[in-house]
Amino acid sequence: MIPHPGRHVLGLGFGGVPRPGITPPAAMAGYLDEMDGPATPNPLPRTPMRRILAAYGPKMLELARDRSAGALTYHVTVAHTAQARETLGPDAFLGVEHAVLFESDPARARAAAREHLHRYLTTPYNIAKFRRLGYADERSRAAAATVSSTISCSGVTSTRGLRNIGTKTGAQPLQGLRAL
């Protein structure tokens, strides 16, 4: 007997490696077609498996809305979360991970956030995501400071502070917080 049935979720993402000649939404739609296509002699599970797509841009969010149970986002702003909720609709799953720093010194918090974000500010799909979020030159030190301060929260010293972050995003019921 399974103690908690229906909790398995398959999370799918395109990954950060460019694939010449194919866009992330087209690659993911093709993959979903292949998953849905073949007939199998195996019995279907009693509880259907839910799929969740890693989705940031509008086309991937639309694909998540149309072909899965919802979306997962990472390194996004509160405004992006509201846009994602609008695209997905009120009933779809929206899992959002926001970075938090348990650091009260602003300079040390910004330095830690910049260090954490460095690899994300140098990959093509993340650069595109940050441009969609309104950052024009995400490779510069100044832009990295701005990105780090708007997608991470520092100075959080209690679980009450963490709850306040969750109520501002509209991502309920799931909110993921990553301590840096």
Legacy VTK file of the C-alpha trace (Angstrom):
# vtk DataFile Version 3.0
C-alpha trace
ASCII
DATASET POLYDATA
POINTS 180 float
0.000 0.000 0.000
1.263 3.462 -0.899
1.109 5.740 2.171
0.483 8.960 0.198
-0.995 8.182 -3.243
-1.199 10.801 -5.970
1.843 12.808 -4.882
4.172 11.887 -7.730
4.838 14.771 -10.076
7.085 14.599 -13.118
8.953 17.863 -13.594
10.251 18.535 -17.106
12.499 21.284 -18.393
14.380 22.185 -21.536
17.722 22.771 -19.860
20.164 25.576 -20.397
22.085 24.173 -23.358
21.301 25.824 -26.713
20.059 23.461 -29.401
20.551 25.104 -32.811
17.459 25.157 -34.964
14.907 24.430 -32.246
13.211 26.640 -29.709
12.556 25.463 -26.143
8.745 25.446 -26.610
9.028 23.410 -29.849
11.421 20.921 -28.249
9.187 20.511 -25.209
6.010 20.166 -27.297
7.696 17.452 -29.356
8.812 15.647 -26.211
5.301 15.808 -24.755
3.905 14.458 -28.049
6.280 11.502 -27.807
5.317 10.885 -24.170
1.622 10.967 -25.006
1.823 9.032 -28.261
2.843 5.427 -27.741
0.333 2.860 -26.639
1.542 0.477 -23.964
0.467 -2.998 -22.905
1.174 -1.987 -19.306
-1.748 -0.963 -17.163
-2.165 2.736 -16.525
-1.563 3.868 -12.951
-4.645 4.227 -10.770
-3.713 7.845 -10.155
-2.559 9.621 -13.299
0.894 11.137 -13.094
0.909 14.914 -13.172
3.430 16.799 -15.287
4.846 20.176 -14.371
6.967 22.181 -16.822
9.839 24.493 -16.022
8.517 27.623 -17.691
9.634 31.247 -17.680
8.749 32.818 -21.024
5.222 33.367 -22.282
5.274 30.506 -24.818
6.529 27.947 -22.296
3.966 29.168 -19.751
1.234 28.721 -22.358
2.531 25.220 -23.117
2.531 24.447 -19.387
-1.060 25.689 -19.163
-2.182 23.651 -22.175
-0.204 20.422 -21.733
0.553 19.998 -18.032
-0.712 20.581 -14.520
1.268 23.795 -14.140
4.695 25.391 -14.025
7.837 25.765 -11.945
9.776 29.020 -12.005
13.139 29.987 -10.554
14.995 33.282 -10.234
12.040 35.444 -11.142
10.530 38.618 -9.752
7.249 38.994 -7.910
5.867 40.723 -11.032
6.805 37.686 -13.156
4.997 35.414 -10.701
1.837 37.477 -11.102
2.148 37.276 -14.913
2.718 33.517 -14.724
-0.393 33.100 -12.566
-2.405 35.125 -15.073
-1.172 32.977 -17.985
-1.699 29.666 -16.182
-5.077 30.557 -14.732
-6.275 30.304 -11.147
-6.356 26.512 -10.824
-3.022 25.431 -12.305
-0.095 24.560 -10.069
2.515 27.314 -9.834
5.683 26.499 -7.912
7.984 29.472 -7.442
11.401 29.442 -5.884
12.601 32.736 -4.474
16.096 33.173 -3.109
16.452 34.465 0.435
19.551 35.472 2.333
19.776 35.245 6.092
22.168 38.170 6.139
21.449 41.548 7.685
24.481 43.346 6.188
23.363 44.687 2.759
26.852 44.670 1.216
27.510 41.044 2.197
24.005 40.063 1.069
24.539 41.632 -2.371
27.956 39.969 -2.713
26.496 36.549 -1.866
23.600 37.063 -4.289
25.945 38.170 -7.093
28.127 35.113 -6.539
25.099 32.821 -6.614
23.668 34.478 -9.738
26.888 34.633 -11.762
26.332 31.381 -13.661
22.737 32.337 -14.416
23.818 35.705 -15.810
26.058 34.034 -18.393
23.795 31.434 -20.066
21.695 32.312 -23.154
18.274 31.219 -21.873
18.728 32.879 -18.500
19.969 36.069 -20.174
16.805 36.033 -22.312
14.715 35.517 -19.180
16.371 38.446 -17.406
15.838 40.651 -20.467
12.136 39.735 -20.431
12.133 40.712 -16.747
13.392 44.154 -17.755
17.165 43.971 -17.258
18.876 45.423 -20.337
22.530 44.612 -19.624
22.496 41.700 -17.213
26.202 40.985 -17.691
27.395 44.214 -16.089
28.223 44.474 -12.395
25.527 47.130 -11.865
22.866 44.987 -13.504
23.965 41.972 -11.464
23.458 44.028 -8.312
19.994 45.081 -9.480
19.008 41.537 -10.456
20.290 40.159 -7.158
18.360 42.712 -5.127
15.061 42.217 -6.977
14.959 38.424 -7.201
16.406 37.691 -3.791
15.414 38.901 -0.366
17.954 39.634 2.347
17.625 40.534 5.969
15.035 37.823 6.625
15.530 36.790 10.223
12.387 34.823 11.063
9.763 32.487 9.681
7.335 35.429 9.902
9.506 37.270 7.360
9.418 34.209 5.099
5.619 34.050 5.297
5.444 37.725 4.267
7.463 36.931 1.121
4.998 34.163 0.248
1.945 36.401 0.514
3.435 38.965 -1.922
3.997 36.569 -4.811
0.614 35.016 -5.584
2.327 31.641 -6.007
0.230 29.902 -3.412
-0.152 27.102 -2.518
3.514 26.185 -3.076
6.329 28.556 -2.367
9.929 27.425 -2.460
12.544 29.477 -0.704
16.227 28.795 -1.281
18.576 30.012 1.394
21.805 31.276 -0.164
LINES 1 181
180 0 1 2 3 4 5 6 7 8 9 10 11 12 13 14 15 16 17 18 19 20 21 22 23 24 25 26 27 28 29 30 31 32 33 34 35 36 37 38 39 40 41 42 43 44 45 46 47 48 49 50 51 52 53 54 55 56 57 58 59 60 61 62 63 64 65 66 67 68 69 70 71 72 73 74 75 76 77 78 79 80 81 82 83 84 85 86 87 88 89 90 91 92 93 94 95 96 97 98 99 100 101 102 103 104 105 106 107 108 109 110 111 112 113 114 115 116 117 118 119 120 121 122 123 124 125 126 127 128 129 130 131 132 133 134 135 136 137 138 139 140 141 142 143 144 145 146 147 148 149 150 151 152 153 154 155 156 157 158 159 160 161 162 163 164 165 166 167 168 169 170 171 172 173 174 175 176 177 178 179
